[in-house]
């Protein structure tokens, strides 16, 4: 297996949602989103069919296959069976880290955009457009490494928060708006990169590092944007 944007993205999916069996060569990915399965199949040129799996929460989709060469490649870069709480640093080249990170976000991450009107009852103009890029993991060590790597490559810090029960904590690496805008432009560097369309569509309006709009949107000005009404008043 050679490194490429599709294989780096597939590694991100497998590191978050995938499974390496204890039986060498056996791999699988289960998801409620069939697009995620199909994207993995395209990235790895898999011929294994997509299976439907009954679940208490609804139908899931699954692809499972056997490939000892690919399995050994995944192990060689740091993936292991039963990895959820033991996952650590992976040998991902810096030049492909954006693809790997995008795969992780499509696996166990989110791009959250919403309008915050919490304080609008006190002052009507206290309305803000919020944006957060987040990644969830049961392994603090993995998120520590991810945070440090992204900080070194992209120059954003983020913050790791703890949630879940004390005996089995879940960790969340979260980036607020200004840092999220930089991350989105970095990870969606081209219109045709492998990704989940439903997550990319949330990011589209933030992808230009410098944009223009005829008037200001609600809340604070968009980071890095120019507004023509303000420009005329200068």
C-alpha positions in Angstrom: 0.0 0.0 0.0 1.3 3.4 -1.0 0.5 6.7 0.7 -1.9 9.0 -1.1 -4.8 11.3 -0.2 -7.3 8.5 -0.5 -5.3 6.0 1.6 -4.7 8.7 4.2 -8.4 9.5 4.3 -9.2 5.8 4.6 -6.7 5.5 7.5 -8.6 8.3 9.3 -11.9 6.4 8.8 -10.4 3.1 10.0 -8.7 4.8 13.0 -12.1 6.1 14.2 -14.9 3.9 13.0 -13.1 0.9 11.6 -12.1 -2.4 13.0 -9.0 -4.6 12.7 -10.0 -8.1 13.7 -7.8 -10.2 16.0 -7.6 -12.5 13.0 -4.8 -11.2 10.8 -6.1 -9.8 7.5 -9.7 -9.3 8.5 -11.1 -5.7 8.5 -14.5 -4.1 8.6 -16.3 -0.7 8.9 -19.8 -0.3 10.2 -21.8 2.9 9.8 -25.3 4.2 9.7 -24.2 6.4 6.7 -23.9 4.3 3.5 -22.0 7.2 1.9 -19.2 6.6 4.4 -19.0 3.0 3.4 -19.0 3.7 -0.3 -16.3 6.3 0.1 -14.0 3.9 1.9 -14.6 1.3 -0.8 -13.6 3.8 -3.5 -10.5 4.9 -1.6 -9.3 1.4 -1.1 -10.7 -0.1 -4.4 -12.7 -2.7 -2.4 -14.9 -5.2 -4.2 -16.5 -6.4 -1.0 -20.3 -5.7 -1.0 -22.1 -3.4 1.4 -24.2 -5.4 3.9 -27.2 -4.3 5.8 -27.0 -4.9 9.6 -30.1 -4.8 11.8 -29.7 -2.6 14.9 -31.9 -1.4 17.7 -31.3 2.2 16.5 -32.1 1.4 12.9 -30.4 -0.2 9.9 -26.6 0.0 9.8 -24.3 -0.6 6.8 -21.2 -2.8 6.9 -18.3 -3.7 4.7 -16.0 -6.5 5.7 -13.1 -8.0 3.8 -9.8 -9.8 4.1 -6.5 -8.3 2.9 -3.4 -9.3 4.7 -1.2 -6.7 2.9 -3.5 -3.8 3.8 -4.0 -5.2 7.4 -0.2 -5.3 7.9 0.1 -1.7 6.4 -2.4 -0.4 8.9 -0.6 -2.2 11.8 2.7 -0.8 10.5 1.4 2.8 10.8 0.1 2.3 14.3 -3.4 0.8 14.2 -4.2 -2.2 16.4 -7.1 -4.5 17.1 -9.4 -3.4 20.0 -7.9 0.1 19.6 -10.7 2.3 21.0 -9.0 3.2 24.3 -5.4 2.4 23.4 -5.0 4.3 20.1 -1.9 6.4 20.0 0.2 8.3 17.5 0.2 7.1 13.9 2.9 7.4 11.3 1.1 9.9 9.0 3.1 12.2 6.7 2.6 15.9 7.3 1.7 16.4 3.6 -1.2 14.0 3.9 -2.3 14.9 7.4 -5.3 17.0 6.1 -6.7 13.9 4.4 -6.2 11.8 7.5 -7.8 14.4 9.7 -10.8 14.7 7.3 -11.2 11.0 7.5 -11.2 11.1 11.3 -13.8 14.0 11.3 -16.0 11.9 8.9 -15.7 9.0 11.3 -16.0 10.3 14.9 -16.0 14.1 14.4 -18.4 16.9 13.6 -18.7 20.2 11.9 -21.3 22.2 14.0 -22.8 25.4 12.7 -25.6 27.2 14.5 -27.0 30.6 15.4 -26.7 31.5 19.1 -29.5 33.7 20.4 -29.0 32.9 24.1 -28.4 36.5 25.1 -30.7 38.1 22.5 -33.4 38.6 25.1 -31.2 41.1 26.9 -29.8 42.8 23.7 -31.2 42.0 20.3 -27.9 42.3 18.6 -26.3 39.6 20.8 -26.8 37.0 18.1 -23.8 35.0 16.9 -23.0 32.4 14.3 -21.2 29.6 16.0 -18.8 27.2 14.4 -17.0 24.2 16.0 -15.0 21.4 14.5 -14.7 18.6 17.0 -13.2 15.1 17.2 -14.3 12.5 19.8 -12.2 9.6 21.0 -12.0 7.2 24.0 -8.2 7.6 23.8 -6.8 10.7 25.4 -3.3 9.8 24.1 -4.6 9.8 20.5 -6.2 13.2 20.9 -3.1 14.7 22.6 -1.1 13.6 19.6 -3.7 14.9 17.1 -3.8 18.3 18.9 0.0 18.6 18.9 0.3 17.6 15.2 -2.4 20.0 14.0 -0.9 22.7 16.2 2.5 22.2 14.5 1.1 21.9 10.9 -1.8 24.4 10.9 -0.9 26.6 13.9 -4.2 26.2 15.8 -4.4 25.1 19.4 -7.9 23.7 20.1 -8.8 22.4 23.5 -9.5 18.9 24.9 -12.5 18.4 27.2 -13.6 15.3 29.2 -17.1 13.9 29.1 -18.9 10.6 29.9 -18.7 8.5 33.1 -15.6 8.8 35.3 -14.7 5.1 34.9 -15.0 5.2 31.1 -14.3 8.8 30.0 -14.7 10.1 26.5 -12.5 13.0 25.2 -13.4 15.8 22.8 -10.8 17.8 20.8 -12.7 21.0 19.9 -11.8 24.1 17.9 -13.8 27.3 18.1 -14.8 29.5 15.2 -11.6 31.3 14.1 -9.5 28.1 14.4 -12.2 26.0 12.8 -12.2 28.3 9.7 -8.5 27.7 9.3 -9.0 24.0 9.8 -11.8 23.7 7.2 -9.8 25.5 4.6 -6.9 23.2 5.2 -8.8 19.9 5.3 -11.1 20.7 2.3 -8.3 22.0 0.1 -10.0 20.8 -3.1 -13.6 20.3 -4.2 -13.0 16.6 -5.1 -11.3 15.3 -2.0 -12.9 12.2 -0.4 -15.3 13.3 2.2 -18.9 13.0 3.5 -21.0 15.5 1.6 -23.3 16.2 4.5 -20.3 17.5 6.6 -18.6 19.3 3.8 -21.8 21.2 2.9 -21.7 22.8 6.4 -18.2 24.0 5.7 -18.7 25.4 2.2 -19.4 29.0 3.2 -16.3 29.1 5.4 -13.8 27.7 2.9 -12.6 30.9 1.4 -9.9 32.5 3.6 -11.1 36.0 2.5 -14.6 36.5 1.2 -17.1 39.3 0.5 -20.7 39.9 1.4 -22.9 42.9 0.7 -23.9 43.3 4.4 -22.8 42.0 7.8 -24.4 38.8 9.0 -25.8 38.5 12.5 -23.4 38.7 15.4 -19.7 39.3 15.1 -18.1 39.8 11.7 -16.9 36.6 9.9 -13.2 36.1 10.4 -11.2 37.2 7.4 -14.3 38.6 5.5 -14.8 42.0 3.9 -18.2 43.7 3.9 -18.9 46.0 1.0 -21.0 48.4 3.1 -18.1 48.8 5.5 -15.7 49.3 2.7 -17.8 52.1 1.2 -17.8 53.9 4.6 -14.1 54.0 4.9 
